[in-house]
Amino acid sequence: MQRPPPEDFLLKETNPHLGGGKVSGDKLTSTYDLVEQMQYLYVRVVKAKDLPAKDLTGSCDPYTEVKLGNYKGTTRHFEKKTNPEWNQVFAFSKDRIQASMLEVTVKDKDVVKDDFIGRVLFDLNEVPKRVPPDSPLAPQWYRLEDRKGDKAKGELMLAVWMGTQADEAFPEAWHSDAATVSGTDALANIRSKVYLSPKLWYLRVNIIEAQDLQPTDKGRYPEVFVKAALGNQTLRTRISQSRTINPMWNEDLMFVAAEPFEEPLILSVEDRVAPNKEESLGRCAIPLQMVERRLDHKPVNTKWYNIEKHIVVMEGEKKKEIKFSSKIHMRICLEGGYHVLDESTHYSSDLRPTAKQLWKSSIGVLELGILNAQGLMPMKTKDGKGTTDAYCVAKYGQKWVRTRTIIDSFAPRWNEQYTWEVFDPCTVITIGVFDNCHLHGGDKAGGAKDSKIGKVRIRLSTLETDRVYTHSYPLLVLHSNGVKKMGEIHLAVRFTCSSLLNMMHMYSLPLLPKMHYIHPLTVSQLDNLRHQATQIVSMRLSRAEPPLRKEIVEYMLDVGSHMWSMRRSKANFFRIMGVLSGLIAVGKWFDQICNWKNPITTVLIHILFIILVMYPELILPTIFLYLFLIGVWYYRWRPRHPPHMDTRLSHADSAHPDELDEEFDTFPTTKPSDIVRMRYDRLRSIAGRIQTVVGDLATQGERLQSLLSWRDPRATALFVIFCLVAAIVLYVTPFQVVALLTGIYVLRHPRFRHKLPSVPLNFFRRLPARTDCML
């Protein structure tokens, strides 16, 4: 039996003070109700007017400084402008307020020392409170004062209020906990954002034939193939079997394309004139905006396309370029009936087809509250001490969300809430925690990558509807030296169902859109297309502002999950053994019954068997009633918590260091030859055992086939005679009698048994297989 994971790696249920405590039973009743309320002092600096000029030019370079205790934030400055407009918001966490007065100062930028123009003071006890959905507080004009409190020249338009993280000004505001971050790019990198994956299509290119090709060497049979390229994706057909200038292929090539379509499909007809030399016979470019979109399995119309080739000929002493056009016959379409897989199907967050016309209505809403993290490990060193600048990324469907970065904290508090529409309950939301390495010149310091702290996956079908789940999830990361807990993340999750009938109906529908079953793609095609899809998604999201970087997207999409891992192979083997353990236990129990280990149980089984033989119509009702009773009995012990990463199931805590080192090796390998040789030999020994098992299975199947093949004439003759006798006996004997005698024989007392194998088993083992024909 598998041991439970260590206590430190387990899920923990929590009881946070969500939504300010506005709870009705198990359901919360306020907006932004899955997070703890965080109070902030907001200062919106809108603009200034009539500022005094600093010199004879009649202008100044103004900026505004907002100061609260030790925290200080500044707006950008304008050159030579007495009526500047900033429209910037500053947010100060109430937990860190260390003063009773707010000071907003307008200053004049200077090379030596900035000049004081005027200020406005606010008593924090007089600041009004605002809670959405109240309208935003209207800014007001305030007369500037000098340091003595007398009126100064100029006015400043401000709005000051106390609010929560639900305020619409919160995402774009300057935060006091990020006061150490400077620079526009760095500030953009710490703000919360919502991203959308690009809309992905499968592009099917059916290359049928070409006509009137013009090879350079007309004295040989051309070896023609077609090379197609879309962005970084390049595929080619096989060489045409018809070695003529009118070759045929009738071959499908599949690509992944993303809207908006930026690059055309480039087709080139090539002639292999030598083993490593190819000659272009013409090319054409097809804009994807002109390609027909297909929503079902009906074939689209074929078209002839011109492929152009420029030939240079000599006319006397002059060169003349002749443009010759051949034809290529193709059927090209954008497949809207497929779902473009950019995640593993085992934990996909979206299963809808590409075409929006084929989407079904949503069945509910998923709400996620990202509360806080505890006990995070130091991820980098700054000023001689360990530090972590943590942020979260959550992905479900096409929508990605990124929380703000909490600077220099091992216990960051985000308290941000996000919502997704749900179209299928058998989907998974992924939440990852990362360390931001782009705040202090990280981009200039050698292309630093954001470090992964850990991730959590939650399957929606394991959640009860309308229940708020609040748990602390361990953040586990596997390193080459073993599994390590990087901290814990505190989440609140609620899955609300809008129609129970629609959700139940989803369980009767195919998991993927119907085109995946009508025209299925091969496994190799799906692997290649998924790789291309993840590359496109990571490239597009890395071009956003602020970018969601490639390493983040690949970690969230689990790009490396298909690579060889000894640890995963062991884990999957023991998963299979866990699935088969029930059947093995039943087999052992039945063996005990047959051997009369417990005579009373064996007698009862005899009685039950006789009843079922006499009344066969009770067999199926008895089985289903038994399953029903088992299900009702287990309801008392049903799981009350969502599933989480299991180190025991993954064999992460018992993996050998060399196996982990192999798992984290690059592809192709970069290890020394002696280590590679040792791993290769180990893999050969494992593969040899698998080969033996597969060979044994093939042997049993071939023995079954040889029963009627007359490969062994005596064995087949015996079997054929036995079949004739059995047919006559079973015809004249009632089936119930045959079943009763067979059952009593199987359950006979050990006194009537012997340890030698049975006659049918002896006969089967003597049948010939094709093992002796193997080299």
C-alpha positions in Angstrom: 0.0 0.0 0.0 1.3 3.5 -0.9 2.4 5.6 2.0 0.8 9.0 2.4 2.9 12.1 1.5 4.7 14.0 4.3 2.5 16.3 6.4 4.3 19.3 4.9 3.3 18.4 1.4 -0.5 18.0 2.1 -3.4 20.3 1.3 -4.7 22.4 4.3 -8.2 23.7 4.7 -8.3 27.4 5.9 -10.9 29.8 7.1 -10.0 33.3 5.9 -12.2 36.4 6.4 -13.5 36.7 2.9 -15.4 39.6 1.5 -15.4 41.5 4.8 -17.3 38.6 6.4 -20.5 38.9 4.3 -21.3 35.3 4.2 -24.7 33.6 3.7 -24.4 29.9 4.5 -21.8 28.5 2.1 -22.3 31.3 -0.4 -20.8 34.7 -0.2 -23.0 37.7 -1.1 -20.9 40.6 -2.1 -18.8 41.6 -5.1 -15.1 40.8 -4.8 -16.2 38.3 -2.2 -13.5 35.5 -2.6 -10.7 37.6 -1.2 -9.9 39.4 2.0 -10.5 43.1 1.8 -7.4 45.3 1.8 -7.8 49.0 2.6 -5.9 51.5 0.5 -5.5 55.3 0.5 -5.9 56.5 -3.1 -4.6 59.8 -4.4 -5.5 60.8 -7.9 -3.3 63.7 -9.2 -5.2 65.0 -12.2 -3.6 68.4 -13.3 -2.4 71.8 -12.2 -2.9 75.3 -13.5 -1.4 78.8 -13.1 1.9 77.5 -11.8 4.5 80.2 -11.3 7.4 80.6 -13.8 10.9 79.9 -12.5 12.7 82.3 -14.9 12.2 85.0 -17.6 11.0 82.4 -20.1 7.7 82.2 -18.2 7.6 78.5 -17.8 8.6 75.7 -15.4 9.2 71.9 -15.4 6.6 70.7 -12.9 6.0 67.4 -11.3 4.1 66.3 -8.2 5.4 64.4 -5.2 2.9 62.5 -3.0 4.3 61.7 0.5 2.9 59.7 3.3 5.3 59.0 6.2 8.3 57.2 4.7 6.6 56.5 1.4 7.1 58.8 -1.5 5.7 58.7 -5.1 6.3 61.1 -7.9 4.5 61.8 -11.2 6.4 62.3 -14.5 7.6 65.9 -15.1 6.8 68.2 -18.0 9.2 70.6 -19.5 8.2 74.3 -19.8 4.6 73.8 -18.9 2.6 75.8 -16.4 -0.7 73.8 -16.9 0.5 70.2 -16.8 -1.9 67.2 -16.8 -0.7 64.0 -15.1 -3.8 61.9 -14.3 -1.9 59.4 -12.2 -3.1 57.4 -9.2 -1.1 56.5 -6.1 -2.2 53.8 -3.7 -0.9 53.4 -0.1 -1.6 50.3 1.9 -3.5 51.1 5.1 -1.5 48.4 6.9 1.7 50.3 6.3 0.5 53.9 7.0 2.8 55.5 9.5 1.6 59.1 9.4 -1.6 61.1 10.1 -1.1 63.7 7.3 -0.9 63.3 3.5 1.4 65.8 1.8 1.0 66.5 -2.0 3.8 68.8 -3.2 4.3 70.4 -6.6 7.9 70.9 -7.5 9.9 72.4 -10.3 12.5 70.1 -11.8 16.0 71.5 -11.7 19.5 70.2 -12.5 21.0 71.1 -9.1 18.0 71.0 -6.7 14.3 70.9 -7.4 12.4 74.0 -6.4 9.4 74.0 -4.1 6.2 75.5 -5.7 3.5 74.6 -3.3 1.7 71.9 -1.4 -1.6 70.6 -0.2 -2.1 68.8 3.2 -4.8 66.3 4.0 -5.8 64.9 7.5 -6.3 61.2 7.1 -9.1 61.2 9.6 -11.1 63.5 7.1 -10.6 61.3 4.0 -13.9 59.9 2.7 -14.5 56.2 2.1 -15.6 54.8 -1.2 -16.8 51.2 -2.0 -17.7 50.1 -5.6 -20.2 50.1 -7.3 -20.2 53.8 -6.1 -19.2 56.2 -8.8 -15.7 57.5 -8.8 -15.0 60.4 -6.5 -14.9 63.7 -8.5 -11.5 65.5 -8.2 -11.5 69.1 -6.9 -9.3 72.1 -7.3 -7.1 72.9 -4.2 -5.1 76.1 -3.8 -1.4 75.5 -3.2 0.1 76.6 0.0 3.7 77.5 0.9 5.7 75.9 3.7 4.2 78.4 6.3 0.6 77.5 5.3 0.0 80.8 3.3 -1.7 80.9 -0.1 0.7 80.3 -3.0 0.3 80.8 -6.7 -1.2 77.9 -8.6 -3.9 75.2 -8.1 -3.8 71.4 -8.1 -6.7 69.1 -9.0 -6.9 66.1 -6.7 -9.1 63.3 -5.5 -8.3 61.5 -2.2 -10.3 58.6 -0.8 -10.1 55.4 1.2 -11.0 52.3 -0.9 -10.2 48.6 -1.4 -8.6 46.5 -4.1 -12.0 46.3 -5.8 -11.5 50.0 -6.9 -11.2 50.4 -10.6 -8.1 52.6 -10.1 -6.3 49.8 -8.3 -4.7 47.9 -11.3 -3.0 51.0 -12.9 -2.1 52.7 -9.6 1.4 53.3 -8.3 1.7 51.1 -5.1 3.6 52.0 -2.0 4.9 48.5 -1.6 6.6 48.9 -5.0 8.3 52.2 -4.0 11.8 50.8 -4.6 10.9 50.1 -8.3 11.8 52.8 -10.7 11.6 53.2 -14.5 8.5 52.9 -16.7 9.3 49.4 -18.0 9.9 48.1 -14.4 6.6 49.6 -13.2 4.8 48.1 -16.1 6.2 44.7 -15.1 4.7 44.7 -11.6 1.1 45.5 -12.5 -1.8 43.0 -12.8 -2.9 42.3 -16.3 -5.4 40.1 -18.2 -4.1 38.4 -21.4 -5.9 36.5 -24.2 -4.4 33.7 -26.1 -4.5 34.2 -29.9 -7.2 32.5 -31.8 -5.6 29.4 -33.3 -6.7 27.5 -36.4 -5.5 24.3 -38.0 -4.6 25.0 -41.7 -5.0 22.0 -43.9 -3.2 22.0 -47.2 -4.2 19.1 -49.5 -1.6 19.1 -52.3 -3.1 17.1 -55.2 -1.0 17.5 -58.3 1.1 19.9 -60.4 1.3 20.5 -64.2 3.7 21.9 -66.7 6.8 21.9 -64.5 10.0 23.1 -66.1 13.0 21.2 -64.7 16.5 22.5 -65.8 17.8 19.1 -66.9 15.2 17.8 -69.3 17.2 14.5 -69.9 16.3 13.0 -66.5 13.2 12.0 -64.7 12.4 14.7 -62.1 12.1 13.8 -58.4 9.6 16.4 -57.3 8.2 17.2 -53.9 6.4 20.3 -52.5 7.8 22.3 -49.5 5.3 24.4 -47.6 6.2 27.0 -45.0 4.1 29.1 -42.6 6.2 31.3 -40.4 8.6 29.0 -38.5 6.7 25.8 -39.6 8.0 23.9 -42.6 6.6 20.7 -44.0 7.2 18.7 -47.2 5.5 16.0 -49.1 7.0 12.8 -50.2 8.7 12.6 -53.6 6.1 12.0 -56.3 6.0 8.4 -57.6 5.1 9.7 -61.1 8.4 10.9 -62.3 7.0 13.3 -64.9 6.5 17.0 -65.3 2.9 16.5 -64.1 3.5 14.8 -60.7 0.8 13.8 -58.3 0.8 13.6 -54.4 -2.7 13.9 -52.9 -1.1 14.5 -49.5 -2.3 16.5 -46.5 0.0 19.0 -44.6 -1.3 20.5 -41.4 -0.1 23.8 -39.8 -1.2 26.0 -36.9 -2.1 29.6 -37.8 -3.0 32.4 -35.4 -5.2 35.4 -35.9 -4.5 38.1 -36.9 -2.8 36.3 -39.9 0.5 38.0 -40.3 2.4 35.7 -42.6 1.3 34.0 -45.9 1.6 30.3 -46.8 4.7 29.9 -49.0 4.7 26.9 -51.3 7.7 25.8 -53.3 7.9 23.0 -55.8 11.4 21.4 -55.5 13.3 18.9 -57.7 15.9 16.7 -55.9 18.7 16.8 -58.5 21.3 15.2 -56.1 21.3 13.6 -52.6 21.9 17.0 -50.9 20.9 19.4 -53.7 17.4 20.6 -54.5 16.3 23.0 -57.3 13.3 25.2 -57.1 10.8 24.7 -60.0 8.5 27.6 -58.8 6.9 29.1 -55.8 3.7 30.9 -54.7 2.5 32.8 -51.7 -1.1 32.5 -50.5 -2.5 35.0 -47.9 -4.4 33.2 -45.2 -7.1 36.0 -45.3 -8.2 34.6 -48.7 -8.4 31.0 -47.5 -11.8 29.4 -47.1 -12.9 28.4 -43.5 -14.5 25.0 -43.0 -16.8 24.3 -40.1 -17.6 20.6 -40.8 -16.4 17.6 -42.7 -17.7 18.6 -46.1 -14.7 19.1 -48.6 -14.0 22.6 -49.9 -13.5 23.3 -53.5 -10.1 22.7 -55.1 -8.2 25.5 -56.9 -5.4 25.8 -59.4 -2.6 28.1 -58.3 0.1 29.6 -60.4 3.7 28.8 -59.3 6.1 31.2 -60.9 9.7 30.6 -61.9 12.1 33.1 -63.3 14.4 31.7 -66.1 17.4 33.7 -67.3 18.2 33.2 -71.0 20.9 34.7 -73.3 19.9 36.8 -76.3 23.2 37.5 -78.0 25.3 39.2 -75.3 22.3 40.3 -73.2 20.6 38.4 -70.4 16.9 38.3 -70.5 14.6 37.1 -67.7 11.6 35.0 -68.7 8.8 34.4 -66.1 7.3 31.0 -66.6 4.2 29.9 -64.7 3.3 26.3 -63.9 0.2 25.2 -62.1 -0.4 23.4 -58.8 -3.7 21.9 -57.8 -4.6 22.2 -54.1 -7.4 22.2 -51.6 -6.7 24.6 -48.7 -8.9 25.4 -45.8 -8.8 26.7 -42.2 -10.4 24.0 -40.0 -12.9 25.6 -37.6 -14.3 22.3 -36.4 -11.2 21.2 -34.5 -9.9 22.4 -31.1 -6.3 23.4 -31.5 -4.5 21.6 -28.6 -1.9 23.8 -26.9 -2.2 21.9 -23.6 -2.1 18.2 -22.7 -5.6 16.6 -23.1 -5.2 15.2 -19.6 -5.5 18.7 -18.1 -6.8 20.9 -20.8 -8.7 24.1 -19.8 -10.6 24.5 -23.0 -12.1 21.9 -25.4 -14.2 24.2 -27.7 -13.7 24.2 -31.5 -12.0 27.2 -33.1 -15.1 28.5 -34.9 -17.3 30.5 -32.5 -20.4 29.5 -34.5 -20.0 25.9 -33.1 -19.7 27.0 -29.4 -22.4 25.8 -27.1 -23.7 28.1 -24.3 -21.8 28.3 -21.1 -22.8 26.1 -18.2 -21.5 28.2 -15.3 -18.9 30.5 -13.9 -15.5 29.8 -12.3 -14.3 32.4 -9.7 -10.8 32.4 -8.3 -9.5 34.4 -5.4 -5.7 34.5 -5.1 -5.3 35.5 -1.5 -1.7 35.2 -0.4 1.4 33.0 -0.1 3.3 31.9 2.9 6.9 30.7 3.5 8.3 31.4 0.1 11.9 30.6 -0.4 14.5 33.3 -1.4 14.8 33.1 -5.2 17.6 35.6 -5.7 20.1 37.8 -3.9 19.9 41.6 -3.6 22.3 43.7 -1.5 23.7 40.6 0.1 20.4 39.1 1.3 17.9 36.7 -0.2 14.7 38.2 -1.6 11.6 37.2 -3.6 9.4 39.4 -5.8 6.4 37.0 -6.3 3.5 37.2 -8.7 0.8 34.7 -9.8 -0.4 33.6 -13.2 -3.6 31.7 -13.7 -4.7 30.2 -17.0 -8.2 28.9 -17.9 -9.5 28.7 -21.5 -8.2 31.5 -23.6 -7.9 33.9 -20.7 -4.6 34.4 -18.7 -4.4 36.6 -15.7 -1.4 37.9 -13.9 -1.4 39.5 -10.5 0.7 42.4 -9.4 4.2 41.7 -8.2 4.7 42.0 -4.4 8.2 43.4 -3.9 10.7 41.8 -1.4 8.2 39.6 0.5 8.2 35.9 1.5 4.5 36.2 2.5 3.0 38.3 -0.3 -0.7 39.3 -0.1 -2.4 39.7 -3.4 -6.1 39.4 -2.7 -7.1 39.6 -6.3 -10.2 38.0 -7.8 -10.8 36.8 -11.3 -13.7 35.2 -13.2 -14.0 32.8 -16.2 -17.0 31.4 -18.1 -17.1 27.6 -18.0 -18.2 25.6 -21.1 -17.2 22.1 -19.9 -16.8 20.9 -16.3 -14.1 18.3 -17.2 -11.5 21.0 -17.5 -8.6 22.2 -15.4 -7.4 25.6 -14.1 -3.7 26.1 -13.6 -2.2 28.6 -11.2 1.5 29.2 -11.1 3.7 31.4 -8.8 6.8 33.0 -10.2 9.6 35.3 -9.1 9.9 38.5 -11.1 13.5 39.0 -12.3 12.9 42.1 -14.5 12.6 44.9 -11.9 16.1 46.1 -11.3 17.7 46.1 -14.7 17.0 42.3 -15.2 16.6 42.7 -18.9 20.0 44.3 -19.2 21.8 41.9 -17.0 22.1 39.0 -19.5 18.4 38.2 -20.3 17.3 37.0 -16.9 14.3 34.6 -16.8 11.6 34.6 -14.2 12.0 31.7 -11.8 9.2 29.2 -11.2 8.2 28.8 -7.6 5.5 26.2 -8.1 2.0 25.6 -9.6 -1.4 24.1 -8.7 -3.9 22.4 -10.9 -7.6 22.2 -10.0 -10.1 20.0 -12.0 -13.5 21.7 -12.0 -15.4 18.4 -12.1 -14.0 17.5 -8.6 -15.7 20.6 -7.1 -19.2 20.8 -5.7 -21.2 23.6 -7.3 -21.8 26.9 -5.3 -19.4 25.9 -2.6 -16.4 28.1 -1.7 -13.2 26.1 -1.3 -10.5 27.8 0.7 -7.3 25.9 0.9 -3.6 26.4 1.3 -1.8 24.5 -1.5 1.9 23.4 -1.2 4.1 24.8 -4.0 6.2 21.8 -5.0 9.0 22.0 -7.6 11.1 19.1 -8.8 14.8 19.9 -9.1 17.7 17.8 -10.2 18.5 17.2 -6.5 15.0 16.2 -5.5 11.5 17.6 -4.8 11.4 20.8 -2.8 8.6 22.7 -1.1 8.9 26.4 -2.1 6.1 27.7 0.0 2.3 27.6 0.1 -0.3 29.5 -1.9 -3.7 30.3 -0.4 -6.6 30.2 -2.9 -10.4 30.5 -2.8 -12.3 28.8 -5.6 -16.0 28.7 -6.4 -17.7 26.9 -9.3 -21.2 28.2 -9.9 -23.5 26.2 -12.2 -26.1 28.1 -14.2 -27.9 25.0 -15.5 -27.6 21.7 -13.8 -29.4 19.9 -16.7 -26.9 21.4 -19.3 -24.0 20.3 -17.1 -25.2 16.8 -16.7 -25.8 16.7 -20.5 -22.1 17.5 -21.1 -21.1 14.1 -19.6 -22.9 12.4 -22.6 -21.0 14.4 -25.2 -17.6 13.7 -26.8 -14.7 15.3 -25.0 -13.3 17.0 -28.1 -15.3 18.5 -31.1 -16.7 16.0 -33.6 -14.1 16.7 -36.3 -11.5 15.0 -34.0 -13.5 11.7 -34.5 -14.8 12.1 -38.0 -11.3 13.0 -39.5 -8.9 12.2 -36.6 -5.3 13.4 -36.7 -2.5 11.0 -36.1 -0.6 11.0 -32.8 2.6 12.3 -34.5 0.5 15.1 -36.1 -1.0 16.1 -32.8 2.4 16.2 -31.1 3.9 18.3 -33.8 0.9 20.6 -33.9 0.8 21.0 -30.2 4.4 22.0 -30.2 3.8 24.6 -32.9 0.7 25.9 -31.0 2.6 26.4 -27.8 5.4 28.2 -29.7 2.9 30.6 -31.3 1.1 31.3 -28.0 4.3 32.0 -26.1 5.6 34.3 -28.9 2.3 36.3 -29.1 2.0 36.7 -25.3 5.7 37.7 -25.0 4.9 40.6 -27.3 2.2 42.0 -25.0 2.9 44.9 -22.7 4.0 43.9 -20.1 5.1 40.7 -21.7 4.0 37.3 -20.4 7.4 35.7 -21.0 8.1 32.5 -22.9 9.4 30.5 -19.8 6.1 31.3 -18.0 3.9 30.2 -20.8 5.8 27.0 -21.4 5.7 26.1 -17.7 2.0 26.7 -17.5 1.3 24.7 -20.6 3.6 21.9 -19.4 5.7 21.8 -22.6 8.3 19.3 -21.5 5.8 16.7 -20.2 6.3 14.4 -23.2 10.1 14.0 -22.6 11.5 10.7 -21.3 11.6 10.3 -17.5 12.4 7.2 -15.5 10.5 8.7 -12.6 7.4 9.2 -14.6 7.6 5.7 -16.1 7.8 4.2 -12.7 4.9 6.4 -11.5 2.8 5.3 -14.5 3.6 1.6 -13.9 2.5 1.8 -10.3 -0.6 3.8 -11.4 -1.5 0.8 -13.6 -0.9 -1.6 -10.8 -3.1 0.6 -8.6 -5.9 0.3 -11.2 -5.4 -3.5 -11.5 -5.1 -3.9 -7.7 -8.9 -4.3 -7.4 -9.0 -7.1 -10.0 -6.0 -8.7 -8.4 -7.8 -8.6 -5.0 -10.9 -10.1 -6.5 -8.8 -12.9 -8.1 -7.1 -13.6 -4.7 -10.5 -13.7 -2.9 -11.9 -16.0 -5.6 -8.9 -18.3 -5.2 -9.6 -18.5 -1.4 -13.2 -19.3 -2.2 -12.1 -22.1 -4.5 -9.7 -23.5 -2.0 -12.2 -23.4 0.9 -10.1 -21.1 3.1 -13.3 -20.0 4.8 -15.9 -22.8 4.4 -18.9 -20.7 5.5 -18.2 -18.1 2.8 -17.6 -20.8 0.2 -21.0 -22.4 1.1 -22.8 -19.1 0.8 -21.1 -18.5 -2.6 -22.4 -21.9 -3.7 -25.9 -21.0 -2.7 -25.7 -17.6 -4.4 -24.3 -19.2 -7.5 -27.1 -21.9 -7.6 -29.8 -19.1 -7.2 -28.3 -17.1 -10.1 -28.1 -20.1 -12.3 -31.7 -21.1 -11.6 -32.9 -17.5 -12.1 -30.5 -15.9 -14.6 -32.7 -12.9 -15.0 -31.4 -11.8 -11.5 -27.7 -11.6 -12.6 -27.6 -8.1 -14.1 -30.0 -6.5 -11.5 -27.8 -8.1 -8.7 -24.6 -6.6 -10.2 -26.1 -3.1 -10.6 -27.7 -3.1 -7.2 -24.4 -4.2 -5.7 -22.6 -1.3 -7.5 -25.4 1.1 -6.3 -25.0 0.1 -2.7 -21.2 0.4 -2.9 -21.6 4.0 -4.3 -24.0 5.0 -1.6 -21.8 3.4 1.1 -18.7 5.3 -0.1 -20.6 8.7 -0.2 -19.9 9.1 3.5 -16.1 9.1 2.7 -16.3 11.2 -0.4 -13.4 13.6 -1.0 -14.1 17.0 0.6 -11.0 18.7 -0.8 -9.8 19.3 -4.3 -7.0 17.1 -5.6 -3.4 18.4 -5.4 0.1 17.5 -6.5 1.0 14.2 -4.9 4.7 13.5 -4.4 4.2 9.9 -3.6 2.1 9.2 -6.7 4.7 11.1 -8.8 7.6 9.1 -7.2 9.2 12.5 -6.7 10.4 11.9 -3.2 11.9 8.4 -3.9 13.6 9.1 -7.3 17.3 8.3 -7.6 19.5 11.4 -8.1 20.8 10.2 -11.4 17.3 9.6 -12.7 16.4 13.2 -11.8 19.6 14.4 -13.4 18.6 12.6 -16.6 15.1 14.0 -16.5 16.5 17.6 -16.4 19.1 16.9 -19.1 18.7 18.9 -22.3 17.6 17.4 -25.6 20.0 16.5 -27.3 22.0 15.6 -24.2 25.0 17.6 -23.0 26.3 15.0 -20.5 29.7 13.3 -20.8 29.9 10.1 -22.9 30.5 7.8 -19.9 27.2 9.0 -18.2 25.3 8.8 -21.5 26.7 5.2 -22.0 25.6 4.2 -18.5 22.1 5.6 -19.0 21.8 4.0 -22.4 22.8 0.6 -20.9 20.2 1.1 -18.2 17.5 1.9 -20.8 18.5 -1.1 -22.8 18.0 -3.4 -19.8 14.6 -1.9 -19.1 13.6 -2.1 -22.7 14.8 -5.8 -22.8 12.3 -6.6 -20.0 9.5 -4.8 -21.8 10.5 -6.6 -25.0 10.2 -10.0 -23.2 6.7 -9.1 -21.8 5.5 -8.0 -25.2 6.9 -11.1 -26.8 5.1 -13.3 -24.3 1.8 -11.5 -25.0 2.4 -12.1 -28.7 3.1 -15.8 -28.1 -0.2 -16.3 -26.3 -2.1 -14.6 -29.1 -0.4 -16.7 -31.8 -1.2 -19.9 -29.8 -4.8 -18.8 -29.9 -4.7 -18.3 -33.6 -3.0 -21.7 -34.2 -6.0 -23.5 -32.8 -7.6 -23.6 -36.3 -4.6 -22.9 -38.5 -3.5 -26.6 -38.8 0.1 -25.4 -38.1 0.1 -28.4 -35.7 -2.2 -30.9 -37.5 -2.7 -33.1 -34.4 -3.6 -30.3 -32.1 -6.0 -28.7 -34.5 -7.6 -32.1 -35.2 -8.1 -32.6 -31.4 -9.6 -29.1 -31.1 -11.9 -29.6 -34.1 -13.2 -32.9 -32.7 -13.7 -31.4 -29.2 -15.7 -28.5 -30.8 -18.0 -31.0 -32.6 -18.6 -33.0 -29.4 -19.1 -29.8 -27.4 -21.6 -28.5 -29.9 -23.7 -31.8 -29.7 -23.5 -31.9 -25.9 -24.4 -28.3 -25.4 -27.3 -28.7 -27.9 -28.9 -31.5 -26.0 -28.1 -30.3 -22.5 -29.9 -27.3 -21.0 -27.6 -24.3 -20.5 -28.4 -24.0 -16.8 -27.2 -27.6 -16.2 -23.9 -26.9 -18.0 -23.4 -23.6 -16.0 -24.2 -25.4 -12.8 -21.8 -28.3 -13.4 -19.0 -25.9 -14.5 -19.4 -23.7 -11.4 -19.5 -26.6 -9.0 -16.3 -28.0 -10.7 -14.5 -24.7 -10.4 -15.6 -24.4 -6.7 -14.8 -28.0 -5.9 -13.1 -28.8 -2.6 -9.3 -29.0 -2.4 -9.6 -32.7 -1.7 -10.7 -33.2 -5.3 -7.9 -31.0 -6.7 -4.3 -31.7 -7.6 -1.4 -29.4 -8.1 -0.6 -30.3 -11.7 -1.9 -27.8 -14.4 -5.3 -28.6 -15.9 -5.7 -30.5 -19.2 -6.9 -27.4 -21.2 -3.9 -25.4 -20.0 -1.5 -28.2 -20.9 -3.1 -28.4 -24.3 -2.8 -24.6 -24.8 0.8 -24.4 -23.8 1.7 -27.1 -26.3 0.3 -25.1 -29.3 2.9 -23.6 -31.7 3.7 -20.0 -31.9 6.0 -18.0 -34.3 8.7 -17.6 -31.7 10.9 -20.2 -33.3 10.7 -18.2 -36.6 12.3 -15.2 -35.0 15.9 -14.4 -35.9 
